[in-house]
Amino acid sequence: MLSRLNHSRLLRYAGLFTWAVVGLPLLSLALYPVEHGLDGVDEPLLGARIDWQVWAAYLTFGLSYAWVTRTLGGRRANRADYVLLVILTISAVAISYFSASGLGSILLMLVACVLPWLLPLRMGIAWLVLSQFLVVPVFVYLLGFPWPDAIMQSVLYAGFCVFVFITSLVARQQAEAREDQRRLNAELRATRLLLAESARINERTRISRELHDLLGHHLTALSLNLEVAGHLSEGRAKEHVQQAHTLARLLLTDVREAVSTLREGGAIDLSAALRPLAENVPALDIHMDIESPLTLDDPERAHVLLRCTQEIITNTVRHSGAHHLWIEARRDDGCVQIKARDDGRGTDALVAGNGLRGMRERLAQYGGTIEIETRPGAGFRLDLRLPASATQVAACEGANG
């Protein structure tokens, strides 16, 4: 069962379990208040007047943690995640203040677990250290620790947090490495299928050429010689020569038909190469609607469409924040058309990165085009058109116009 969970899921469930365990001493203190003296005055650690504040902070922390870790590692952090990170930190510190205990420092370890997934390394370390020292006044003014002891206590908790932080950082790096491996494996499978199709086409072309050049040439010569022999022979010999001439012409016709069939069947089925790209993509459901068979005679054009589809999926995973991606591929008026759309956050100011520029350059090299439409809250829409062959560029441009 544990083998089915990835790194981020294991960390999430472990954090929720820790949060639930921290609730046990809070519940115990609420039911059985502990009294201690500060400045000679005995007062309850928890009382009916303030316990709702502790529980409010505790529940806020749990809900925020559950929400911010729901797709941990499956998308880029956004503003809402940063707000939740602030709420997590404030809630943990508030628990320490209102309960006059170090329980908030334990919950700050869960914050340390989240930091590597949301913040750059240096900023995450700074956040971790600062959050721990926010609890120092609790040890001094509520628990009566001397300042050196309070600082030492915070440093001790900070050490535990650093350990959790490093563990989570390693988990994130492992998750990224596994995702890179999955992506490269999908690309390798797709490329292998495309190469297999290209090899099959090349072999069929070679066989058809050999049949045409060797058998066709010799059968033509044989047919001409038999025709001459038919004019020179007489009687029963002439009849056998004419039968042989007829058989030679039939055999030549069969060879020509076989060559034509081999050449006509030498098209690449692009749909078989595209489908592996959509398998096992984390945090993204890819819905593919691909015409089958989607054939192309030119292996280089098929390779261009394969790379463009790879780039669409990669950009969606890394930048869009989408949960669903729809890809449609069709033949249309001498063109191969690929339409893609997602349910991501979109943008009102599109900045073309290396991926989009590379797609434009690949398509333009073979007479293709790409159109991009996006706006905030409406995701991205891409429309790719590529002539199926060099002879169909003008027809594809006319249909696109």
C-alpha positions in Angstrom: 0.0 0.0 0.0 2.8 2.4 0.9 4.4 1.7 -2.5 1.5 3.4 -4.2 2.1 6.7 -2.4 4.5 9.2 -3.7 6.8 11.3 -1.5 4.5 14.3 -1.3 1.5 12.1 -0.2 3.5 10.4 2.5 4.7 13.7 3.9 1.1 15.1 3.8 -0.4 12.2 5.7 2.5 12.1 8.2 1.9 15.9 8.8 -1.8 15.4 9.3 -1.1 12.6 11.8 1.3 14.9 13.7 -1.2 17.7 13.8 -3.8 15.3 15.2 -1.4 14.0 17.9 -0.7 17.6 18.9 -4.4 18.0 19.6 -4.2 15.4 22.4 -2.2 17.4 24.9 -4.3 20.5 24.0 -7.4 18.5 24.8 -5.8 17.2 28.0 -4.8 20.8 29.1 -8.3 22.0 28.4 -9.9 19.3 30.5 -7.3 19.3 33.3 -5.7 22.8 33.5 -2.2 22.9 34.9 -1.5 25.7 37.4 1.9 27.3 37.7 3.1 30.6 39.3 4.3 33.6 37.5 5.5 36.4 39.7 4.1 34.6 42.7 0.6 34.4 41.3 -1.0 31.0 40.5 -3.2 30.9 37.5 -4.5 28.2 35.2 -2.6 27.5 32.0 -5.8 27.2 30.1 -9.2 28.5 31.0 -12.6 28.9 29.6 -11.8 32.5 28.8 -9.1 31.7 26.2 -9.4 28.1 25.2 -11.5 29.0 22.1 -8.5 30.9 20.8 -6.3 27.9 21.0 -8.8 25.7 19.2 -9.4 28.3 16.6 -5.7 28.5 15.9 -5.4 24.7 16.0 -8.3 24.1 13.5 -7.1 26.9 11.3 -3.6 25.3 11.1 -5.1 21.9 10.3 -7.4 23.1 7.5 -4.6 25.3 6.0 -2.1 22.5 6.1 -4.6 20.0 4.5 -5.4 22.5 1.7 -1.9 23.7 0.9 -0.6 20.1 0.7 -3.5 18.7 -1.4 -1.4 18.8 -4.6 2.0 19.2 -3.1 4.7 18.9 -5.8 2.1 18.6 -8.6 2.1 22.3 -9.5 3.9 25.6 -9.1 3.2 27.6 -5.9 0.9 30.6 -6.3 -0.2 33.5 -4.2 -2.9 31.5 -2.4 -0.2 29.1 -1.3 1.9 31.9 0.1 -1.0 33.3 2.0 -1.7 29.8 3.5 2.0 29.6 4.5 1.7 32.8 6.4 -1.5 31.5 8.1 0.2 28.3 9.0 3.1 30.1 10.7 0.8 32.6 12.5 -1.5 29.7 13.7 1.4 27.7 15.0 2.9 30.7 16.9 -0.6 31.6 18.2 -1.0 28.1 19.7 2.2 28.6 21.7 1.1 32.0 22.9 -2.5 31.1 23.8 -1.6 27.8 25.4 1.6 29.0 27.0 3.4 25.9 25.8 5.9 24.7 23.2 3.3 22.8 21.1 3.4 25.5 18.5 7.0 24.8 17.9 6.1 21.2 17.0 3.6 22.4 14.5 6.3 24.7 13.1 8.1 21.5 12.1 5.1 20.8 9.8 5.6 24.3 8.3 9.3 23.4 7.8 8.1 20.3 5.9 6.1 22.5 3.5 8.7 25.2 2.9 10.9 23.4 0.4 7.9 22.8 -1.9 6.8 26.4 -1.9 9.8 28.6 -1.5 13.4 28.9 -2.8 16.0 27.3 -0.6 17.5 30.5 1.0 14.0 32.0 1.5 12.8 28.8 3.1 15.7 28.6 5.5 15.2 32.3 6.5 11.5 31.6 7.1 12.2 28.6 9.2 14.7 30.4 11.5 12.5 33.5 11.9 9.4 31.5 12.7 11.2 29.6 15.5 12.5 32.8 17.2 9.0 34.2 17.2 8.2 31.7 19.9 11.1 32.9 22.2 8.8 35.3 24.1 6.5 32.4 25.0 9.4 30.7 26.8 10.5 33.9 28.5 7.2 35.6 29.6 4.8 32.7 29.8 7.0 29.8 30.9 9.5 31.8 32.9 12.6 30.7 31.1 15.7 33.0 31.3 16.6 34.5 27.9 19.6 32.3 27.3 17.5 29.2 28.1 14.6 30.4 25.9 17.0 31.0 23.0 18.6 27.6 23.5 15.1 26.0 23.5 14.2 27.7 20.3 17.5 26.6 18.8 16.8 23.1 19.8 13.4 23.2 18.1 15.1 24.9 15.1 17.4 21.9 14.8 14.5 19.5 14.6 12.9 21.8 12.0 16.1 21.8 9.9 16.1 18.0 9.9 12.5 18.0 8.7 13.3 20.7 6.2 16.2 18.7 4.7 14.1 15.5 4.6 11.3 17.3 2.8 13.9 19.0 0.4 15.3 15.6 -0.5 11.8 14.3 -1.0 11.0 17.2 -3.4 14.3 16.6 -5.3 13.4 12.9 -5.6 9.9 13.7 -6.8 11.3 16.0 -9.4 13.9 13.4 -10.5 11.1 10.8 -10.8 9.0 13.2 -12.8 11.9 13.9 -15.1 12.5 10.2 -15.5 8.8 9.6 -16.3 8.8 12.4 -18.9 12.0 11.2 -20.5 10.6 7.6 -20.5 7.4 8.8 -22.2 9.3 10.8 -24.8 11.6 7.8 -25.4 8.7 5.5 -25.9 7.0 7.9 -28.3 10.2 8.5 -30.2 10.9 4.8 -30.4 7.4 4.2 -31.9 8.1 7.0 -34.4 11.5 5.5 -35.3 9.9 2.0 -35.6 7.3 3.5 -38.0 10.0 5.3 -39.9 12.1 2.1 -40.1 9.1 0.2 -41.3 8.4 2.7 -44.0 12.1 2.7 -45.1 12.1 -1.1 -45.3 8.8 -1.1 -47.3 10.3 1.5 -49.6 13.5 -0.4 -50.1 11.6 -3.6 -50.9 9.3 -1.9 -53.3 12.3 -0.3 -55.0 14.1 -3.7 -55.3 10.9 -5.3 -56.7 10.5 -2.5 -59.2 14.2 -2.3 -60.3 15.0 -6.0 -60.3 11.9 -8.1 -61.0 10.2 -5.4 -63.0 13.2 -4.9 -65.3 13.8 -8.6 -65.9 10.1 -9.4 -66.4 9.8 -6.6 -68.9 12.8 -8.0 -70.8 11.4 -11.5 -70.6 8.0 -10.3 -71.9 9.7 -8.5 -74.9 11.8 -11.6 -75.7 8.7 -13.9 -75.6 6.9 -11.5 -77.9 9.7 -11.7 -80.4 9.8 -15.5 -79.9 6.1 -15.6 -80.7 6.7 -14.0 -84.1 9.5 -16.4 -84.9 7.9 -19.7 -83.8 5.2 -21.7 -85.5 2.8 -24.5 -84.6 2.5 -25.9 -81.1 5.7 -24.1 -80.0 4.1 -20.7 -80.8 1.1 -21.6 -78.6 3.4 -22.3 -75.6 5.4 -19.1 -76.3 2.2 -17.0 -76.3 1.1 -18.6 -73.0 4.4 -17.9 -71.5 4.2 -14.3 -72.8 0.7 -13.9 -71.2 2.0 -15.3 -67.9 5.0 -12.9 -68.0 2.7 -9.9 -68.5 0.4 -11.1 -65.7 3.4 -11.5 -63.4 4.7 -8.0 -64.3 1.2 -6.6 -63.5 1.2 -8.4 -60.1 4.7 -7.0 -59.3 3.6 -3.4 -60.2 0.5 -3.8 -58.0 2.7 -5.1 -55.1 5.1 -2.2 -55.5 2.2 0.3 -55.4 0.7 -1.4 -52.3 4.0 -1.2 -50.5 4.4 2.4 -51.3 0.9 3.4 -50.4 1.2 1.6 -47.0 4.3 3.5 -46.1 2.7 6.2 -44.0 3.5 6.9 -40.3 0.6 6.5 -37.8 1.2 9.5 -35.6 -1.6 8.6 -33.2 0.4 5.6 -31.9 3.4 7.9 -31.1 1.3 10.6 -29.4 -0.7 8.5 -26.9 2.2 7.4 -24.7 2.9 11.1 -23.9 -0.3 11.3 -21.9 0.4 8.3 -19.6 1.0 8.8 -15.8 1.4 12.5 -15.9 1.1 13.6 -12.2 -1.5 16.1 -11.1 -2.8 16.5 -14.7 -5.6 14.5 -16.4 -4.9 14.5 -20.2 -7.8 13.8 -22.5 -6.7 12.8 -26.0 -9.0 12.8 -29.0 -6.8 11.7 -31.8 -8.0 10.6 -35.3 -6.9 7.0 -35.8 -5.1 6.4 -38.0 -3.5 9.8 -38.3 -1.0 9.2 -41.1 1.8 11.2 -42.4 4.2 10.3 -45.2 7.0 12.6 -44.0 8.8 11.3 -40.9 10.3 14.8 -40.2 6.9 16.4 -40.1 5.7 13.6 -37.7 8.7 14.3 -35.5 7.8 18.1 -35.4 4.2 17.3 -34.3 5.5 14.9 -31.7 7.9 17.5 -30.2 5.2 20.2 -30.2 2.8 17.9 -28.3 5.5 17.1 -25.8 6.1 20.8 -25.2 2.4 21.5 -24.8 2.2 18.9 -22.0 5.4 20.1 -20.3 4.3 23.7 -20.3 0.9 22.8 -18.9 2.5 20.9 -16.0 5.1 23.5 -15.2 3.3 26.8 -15.7 -0.4 26.7 -16.1 -1.6 25.3 -12.8 -4.2 23.3 -14.7 -5.9 20.0 -13.6 -7.1 19.0 -17.0 -5.7 19.2 -20.5 -7.6 18.4 -23.7 -5.7 17.5 -26.9 -7.4 17.0 -30.3 -5.6 15.9 -33.5 -7.2 15.7 -36.9 -6.4 15.8 -40.7 -8.0 18.9 -42.2 -7.7 20.0 -45.9 -4.2 18.7 -46.4 -3.1 19.8 -42.9 -2.6 18.1 -39.6 -4.3 20.2 -36.9 -3.6 19.8 -33.2 -5.8 21.8 -30.8 -5.0 21.9 -27.1 -6.7 23.7 -24.2 -6.4 23.5 -20.4 -8.3 24.8 -17.3 -5.3 26.6 -15.8 -5.1 30.2 -14.5 -4.1 31.8 -17.9 -2.6 35.2 -18.2 -3.3 38.6 -19.7 0.3 39.2 -20.7 1.8 36.2 -22.6 5.5 36.0 -22.5 6.8 33.4 -24.9 9.6 31.3 -23.4 12.0 29.0 -25.1 9.4 26.3 -25.4 6.9 28.4 -27.3 9.6 30.0 -29.5 10.9 26.5 -30.3 7.4 25.3 -31.3 7.0 28.3 -33.7 10.4 27.7 -35.2 9.8 24.0 -35.8 6.4 24.6 -37.4 7.6 27.6 -39.5 10.4 25.5 -40.9 7.8 23.2 -42.6 5.2 25.8 -43.4 3.2 25.4 -40.2 1.6 27.9 -37.8 0.6 28.2 -34.2 -2.1 30.4 -32.6 -2.3 31.0 -28.9 -5.2 32.3 -26.9 -5.2 33.0 -23.2 -6.8 35.2 -20.6 -6.8 35.2 -16.8 -9.0 32.4 -15.4 -9.6 30.8 -18.8 -6.4 28.8 -19.3 -4.5 28.4 -22.6 -5.7 27.4 -26.1 -3.3 26.5 -28.8 -4.1 25.7 -32.4 -1.3 24.1 -34.4 -1.5 23.5 -38.2 1.2 21.7 -40.2 1.0 20.8 -43.9 0.9 17.0 -44.3 3.5 17.2 -47.1 5.6 19.7 -48.9 3.1 19.7 -51.8 0.2 20.7 -49.5 1.7 23.9 -48.0 -0.4 26.2 -50.3 -3.6 24.3 -49.6 -3.0 24.4 -45.9 -2.3 28.1 -45.9 -5.5 28.7 -47.9 -7.5 26.7 -45.4 -5.9 28.5 -42.5 -6.5 31.9 -44.1 
